[in-house]
């Protein structure tokens, strides 16, 4: 029997629906979902965050790979090549000593981003432990720890970092990390405390206590893993502030000592010649802005992706 086109289309629709119903009959396995899979889907649908992630990875690739492929010596002084404008052989031009700025910007990025990541990790560790213990224990210990934190909030960020560097008496990678960490972990601690106070009222925490789980197991096995999304967002929120703080200290001449350089010290070198050779200060400034903006957009995208309440808007 030959069917007309309309009957053939109706038949195909019925067969398709029947096969779909068979797939979801009783006992059939359903596709499992998870927070991280859904978060990845929401993040990849956020065009701004995805572009920022690509920009961030390009910057990391630039600072990691460039020193291996550029044939120049970053500390070679050649006054005959001073203040060259950007060309194919020197894409970012040269500085007052004839050193290639394309290479030195990449090396400065290694130091700036390295200090940023190291200080951010230290901030996360101190803030998470302090806030988690305060929120989990509660009572008089929580009150005392929060009063201490309130007092520390009065410390000015950059002046206290300068005082810390003066106490050390020397400036290197690790002293910069300590100076940028010592007055930066307060907000992380406060946010983590609030998160732990909220999470410890959940049923799975009560169940763990009911079966006799020890406090350290509840805290490190049940509570802290559930704050991982918040921690990831805070990493990308703290990183720009730390990099900007390092750049500001280096711009004031309190950063990494020559011949090494960071983006802040490169900007400080260009400040003295910004009228006659503006590209020297523009290049590190654009690099700092590139990193800060991309990190902020990534943090915003991660916050939306890791918040299940955005599912309806995704």
C-alpha positions in Angstrom: 0.0 0.0 0.0 1.4 3.4 -1.0 0.9 6.2 1.5 0.5 9.8 0.5 3.1 12.3 1.9 0.9 13.5 4.8 0.2 9.9 6.0 3.9 9.1 5.7 4.8 12.1 7.8 2.2 11.1 10.5 3.5 7.6 10.6 7.1 8.8 11.1 5.9 11.0 14.0 4.1 8.2 15.7 7.1 5.9 15.4 9.4 8.5 16.8 7.1 9.1 19.8 6.8 5.4 20.5 10.6 4.9 20.4 11.1 7.9 22.8 8.5 6.5 25.2 10.3 3.1 25.2 13.5 4.9 26.2 11.9 6.3 29.4 9.9 3.3 30.4 10.0 2.0 34.0 13.4 1.0 35.1 15.2 2.7 32.2 18.4 4.7 33.2 18.0 8.4 32.9 20.8 10.8 31.9 22.5 11.9 35.1 23.2 15.5 35.7 25.7 17.2 38.0 26.5 20.7 39.3 29.8 20.8 37.4 28.4 19.6 34.1 25.5 22.1 34.3 28.0 24.8 35.4 30.2 24.1 32.4 27.2 24.3 30.0 26.1 27.6 31.5 29.6 29.0 31.4 30.1 28.1 27.7 26.8 29.8 26.9 28.1 33.0 28.5 29.7 34.7 25.5 31.4 37.4 27.6 32.9 35.0 30.1 34.1 32.7 27.3 35.8 35.5 25.4 37.4 36.6 28.7 38.7 33.0 29.4 40.2 32.9 25.9 41.9 36.3 26.5 43.2 35.1 29.9 44.7 32.0 28.3 46.3 34.0 25.5 48.0 36.2 28.1 49.2 33.1 30.0 50.5 31.6 26.8 52.3 34.8 25.9 54.1 35.1 29.2 55.1 31.4 29.3 56.1 30.8 25.7 57.6 34.1 24.5 60.9 33.9 26.5 61.5 30.5 24.9 61.1 31.7 21.3 62.4 35.3 21.3 66.1 35.3 20.4 67.1 38.4 22.4 68.9 38.6 25.7 66.5 40.5 28.1 69.4 42.1 30.0 71.6 43.0 27.0 72.4 46.7 26.9 72.6 48.3 23.4 72.4 52.1 23.5 72.4 52.2 19.7 69.0 50.6 19.7 67.4 52.7 22.5 63.8 53.8 22.2 63.1 52.1 18.9 59.4 52.3 17.9 57.5 49.0 17.3 58.8 47.1 14.3 58.6 43.5 13.0 61.9 42.7 14.8 60.8 44.5 18.0 57.0 44.2 18.1 56.8 46.4 21.2 59.9 48.5 20.5 62.8 48.9 22.9 63.5 50.7 26.2 66.2 53.3 27.1 68.8 50.5 27.3 67.9 49.0 23.9 66.3 45.9 25.5 63.4 44.3 23.6 60.1 45.2 25.3 58.2 42.3 23.8 60.4 39.9 25.7 60.7 42.0 28.9 56.9 42.4 29.0 56.5 38.6 28.9 59.1 38.2 31.6 57.5 40.9 33.7 54.2 39.1 33.2 55.7 36.0 34.6 56.7 37.8 37.8 53.5 39.8 38.1 51.1 36.8 37.5 53.3 34.5 39.5 53.1 36.9 42.5 49.4 37.3 41.9 48.7 33.6 41.9 51.0 32.8 44.9 49.5 35.6 47.0 45.9 34.6 46.0 46.6 31.0 47.1 47.9 32.3 50.4 44.9 34.6 50.8 42.5 31.7 50.1 44.2 29.3 52.5 44.3 31.8 55.4 40.9 33.3 54.8 39.2 29.9 54.3 40.6 28.3 57.4 40.0 31.4 59.6 36.4 31.9 58.3 35.5 28.2 58.3 36.7 27.6 61.9 34.9 30.7 63.1 31.6 29.9 61.4 31.7 26.2 62.3 32.6 26.5 66.0 30.4 29.5 66.7 29.8 30.9 70.1 32.4 32.9 72.0 35.2 31.8 69.6 33.3 33.1 66.6 32.6 36.4 68.4 36.2 36.8 69.4 37.6 35.9 65.9 35.2 38.3 64.3 36.1 41.2 66.6 39.7 40.6 65.7 38.8 40.6 62.1 36.9 43.9 62.6 40.0 45.5 64.1 42.2 44.2 61.3 39.8 45.8 58.7 41.0 49.2 59.9 44.5 48.4 58.5 45.1 50.3 55.2 46.0 47.9 52.5 48.9 49.4 50.6 50.5 51.3 53.5 50.5 48.1 55.5 52.1 46.3 52.6 54.8 49.0 52.4 55.5 48.6 56.2 55.7 44.8 55.8 58.4 45.2 53.0 60.3 47.7 55.2 60.3 45.1 58.1 61.7 42.5 55.8 64.4 45.0 54.6 64.6 43.3 51.2 62.3 42.9 48.2 62.0 39.6 46.3 59.3 37.3 45.0 58.3 35.9 48.4 58.5 39.1 50.4 56.1 40.6 47.9 53.8 37.7 48.3 53.8 38.1 52.1 53.3 41.9 51.9 50.3 41.5 49.5 48.8 38.7 51.6 49.0 40.1 55.1 46.2 42.6 54.7 44.1 41.0 51.9 42.5 37.9 53.4 39.9 39.6 55.6 37.1 39.6 53.0 37.7 36.0 52.1 37.4 35.0 55.8 34.2 36.9 56.3 32.5 35.5 53.2 33.7 31.9 54.1 32.3 32.3 57.6 28.9 33.2 56.3 28.9 30.3 53.8 29.8 27.8 56.5 27.1 29.1 58.9 24.6 28.6 56.1 25.8 25.1 55.1 26.1 23.6 58.6 22.3 23.9 59.0 21.7 21.5 56.2 20.3 18.0 56.8 23.4 16.1 55.7 25.4 17.9 58.4 22.8 17.0 61.0 22.9 13.4 59.8 26.7 13.2 60.0 26.5 14.5 63.6 23.8 12.0 64.4 25.9 9.0 63.4 28.8 10.3 65.4 31.1 11.9 62.8 33.9 13.9 64.2 34.0 17.7 63.8 37.1 17.6 61.5 35.4 15.1 59.2 32.2 17.2 59.0 34.2 20.4 58.3 36.7 19.0 55.7 34.6 16.3 54.1 31.1 17.8 54.0 31.3 21.6 54.4 34.5 22.8 52.7 34.0 20.8 49.5 30.6 22.4 49.1 32.3 25.9 49.1 34.5 25.0 46.2 32.5 27.0 43.7 32.7 30.1 45.9 36.4 29.6 46.2 37.0 29.3 42.5 35.0 32.6 42.0 37.0 34.3 44.7 40.3 33.3 43.1 39.5 35.3 40.0 38.2 38.1 42.1 41.3 38.4 44.3 43.8 37.9 41.5 43.3 41.3 39.8 43.5 43.2 43.1 46.8 41.4 44.0 48.3 42.1 40.5 47.2 45.7 40.7 48.7 46.0 44.2 52.0 44.6 43.0 52.0 46.9 40.0 51.4 49.9 42.3 54.2 49.0 44.7 56.6 48.4 41.8 55.5 51.7 40.2 56.5 53.4 43.4 59.9 51.8 43.2 59.2 49.3 46.0 58.9 46.2 43.8 61.2 43.7 42.2 64.8 44.9 41.9 66.5 45.4 38.5 67.5 43.8 36.2 64.3 41.8 36.8 61.1 43.6 36.1 57.4 43.3 36.6 54.6 45.1 34.8 54.6 47.7 37.5 58.3 48.5 37.2 58.0 48.5 33.4 55.3 51.1 33.7 57.5 53.1 36.2 60.3 53.1 33.6 58.0 54.4 31.0 56.5 57.1 33.2 59.7 59.2 33.0 59.5 59.1 29.1 55.8 59.0 28.5 55.8 62.3 26.5 58.5 61.4 24.0 58.0 57.6 24.0 54.5 56.8 25.2 54.6 53.2 24.0 56.9 52.2 26.9 54.2 53.0 29.5 51.2 52.0 27.4 52.4 48.4 26.8 52.6 47.3 30.5 49.4 49.3 31.3 47.5 47.5 28.6 48.8 44.1 29.9 47.6 44.9 33.4 44.2 46.1 32.2 44.0 42.9 29.9 44.5 40.6 32.9 42.3 42.5 35.3 39.3 42.8 33.0 39.5 39.2 31.8 39.7 37.9 35.4 36.7 40.0 36.4 34.6 38.8 33.5 35.6 35.2 34.2 34.7 35.6 37.9 31.3 37.0 36.9 30.7 34.1 34.5 31.7 31.5 37.0 29.4 33.1 39.6 26.5 32.8 37.2 27.5 29.3 36.1 27.9 27.9 39.6 24.6 29.4 40.9 21.8 26.9 40.3 19.3 29.7 40.5 20.5 30.9 37.1 19.3 27.7 35.5 16.0 29.2 34.5 17.7 32.1 32.8 20.3 30.0 31.0 
